[in-house]
């Protein structure tokens, strides 16, 4: 059976299968779609199509991506999208082969994740308590930041939390992660207090809106936007505002750096990698192991900064 004539139909069918069969997250589907549309545009300018594309031509496309200055991570992601598309086409009988399966990826630059010191996190949390146009905003901002640092959630998991997860003063929070996988994470006392205060304020505002005919929201952080909840983009802007108020460099602060801080601070205080892997929702412990390198680097910096011999100073004292 031959596949569709139009490349857009290939991509559409592939994305539908990813959503239906694997439960792929919206952000994953959007990334696949963007990458494959770029491939389709490139092969279209060469009068080629997905049905006849060869391994050599896929390698030519990757060379083109390199010449554009795209990072190794982006090129690896593009190749992964191509491989997945052709795996699907092979299973559907659209192709008798997967022309991308033996192409070696460019690898990835081994960059350590940015993280924050405990004092910087404290400043961000303090800024959340005093930043906002109203007491409601300040309660929401405090809850967002306390939950993010207490659980190490991904920002997409945080903003889409269902309000049902917060009922009953929970000691543990149920999080729906990538691929529809659930995990439980404990809440610290400050996070529980912030959650209870926000929930009371949220429910009060919700009751008033419902009384006026509005539809009740199922989200902990509701919004009038299309998604029905606070967006990742709005939270990204918010955390930058908090950095400015808290006197922390905005360049260092993103929602993901709070996730990194959660993991790094746990590791520094004796938590084991397997536990951190579970809390973060990492499928592979190799992903979690990057935090051991972060800790090693920070310890090395500490020695170089404070050890007297490392700075060329002679130790003081009258030892023999």
Order of alpha helices (4+ residues) and beta strands (2+ residues): alpha-alpha-alpha-alpha-alpha-alpha-alpha-beta-beta-alpha-alpha-alpha-alpha-alpha-alpha
